[in-house]
Amino acid sequence: IHAPDRDGYIVTAAPQNVTTPNKTDDSLFSYPKNGQSEDQQARDRYECYRWAADETGFDITKPLGGVAASEVESKRSAYHRAETACLEARGYSVR
């Protein structure tokens, strides 16, 4: 916190009850390379999500991706590869 009547800052305690981001975040960032509209981007993202889920059997909208716990890591990886390939084929840079 900045204290305008003092030189410097005041150290305070860390906030309580703050959740940290999930380390297994399934978000991919895609950037349109061909001037795709927002509507087109939304359609492409959804269609690539559906295709990747159908191809891999892993659905990021379901708990554990809808697969056995022992398969989560390999299926998640396959899902990300499939979604990335789909989006890149549609003219996106994916991170």
C-alpha positions in Angstrom: 0.0 0.0 0.0 1.4 3.4 -0.9 1.3 5.9 1.9 1.3 9.4 0.4 2.2 11.1 3.7 5.3 8.9 4.1 8.4 8.1 2.1 8.0 4.7 0.6 5.5 1.9 1.2 3.9 0.0 4.1 4.3 -3.8 4.2 1.1 -5.6 4.8 0.1 -9.2 5.4 -0.7 -11.4 2.4 -4.4 -11.6 1.4 -6.3 -14.5 2.9 -8.5 -17.0 1.1 -7.0 -16.4 -2.3 -7.2 -19.2 -4.7 -4.3 -19.9 -7.0 -4.7 -20.7 -10.7 -5.0 -24.3 -11.6 -1.6 -25.6 -12.8 -3.4 -27.9 -15.3 -5.0 -25.0 -17.1 -6.3 -26.2 -20.5 -6.4 -22.8 -22.2 -4.6 -22.4 -25.4 -4.0 -18.9 -26.7 -4.7 -18.5 -30.4 -4.0 -15.4 -32.5 -5.6 -14.9 -35.9 -3.1 -14.5 -38.7 -5.6 -13.9 -41.5 -7.8 -11.1 -40.0 -10.5 -13.5 -38.8 -13.5 -11.7 -37.3 -14.4 -12.3 -33.7 -17.4 -14.4 -34.8 -15.2 -16.5 -37.0 -12.7 -16.9 -34.2 -15.4 -18.1 -31.9 -16.7 -20.6 -34.5 -13.2 -21.9 -35.2 -12.4 -22.3 -31.5 -15.6 -24.3 -30.8 -15.2 -26.5 -33.9 -11.6 -27.2 -33.1 -12.5 -28.0 -29.4 -15.2 -30.4 -30.6 -13.0 -32.0 -33.2 -10.1 -32.5 -30.7 -12.4 -33.9 -28.0 -14.0 -36.3 -30.5 -10.5 -37.4 -31.8 -8.9 -37.9 -28.4 -11.8 -38.8 -26.1 -10.7 -36.0 -23.8 -13.1 -33.2 -23.1 -11.8 -30.2 -21.2 -15.3 -29.3 -20.1 -15.7 -32.5 -18.0 -14.0 -33.4 -14.7 -10.7 -35.2 -15.4 -11.5 -34.7 -19.1 -14.0 -37.5 -18.9 -11.3 -40.1 -18.8 -9.8 -42.3 -16.1 -7.3 -40.6 -13.7 -4.5 -42.7 -15.1 -5.2 -41.4 -18.6 -5.5 -37.7 -17.9 -2.0 -36.6 -18.7 -1.6 -38.5 -22.0 -5.1 -37.7 -23.1 -4.7 -34.0 -22.2 -1.5 -33.9 -24.2 -3.1 -35.5 -27.2 -6.1 -33.1 -27.0 -3.8 -30.1 -27.0 -1.9 -31.4 -30.0 -5.1 -32.0 -31.9 -6.6 -28.6 -31.0 -3.4 -26.8 -31.9 -3.2 -28.6 -35.3 -6.8 -27.7 -36.0 -6.4 -24.1 -35.2 -3.1 -23.8 -37.1 -4.7 -25.3 -40.1 -7.4 -22.6 -39.9 -4.8 -19.8 -39.9 -4.0 -19.2 -36.2 -0.8 -18.9 -34.3 -1.2 -21.0 -31.1 0.6 -20.7 -27.8 
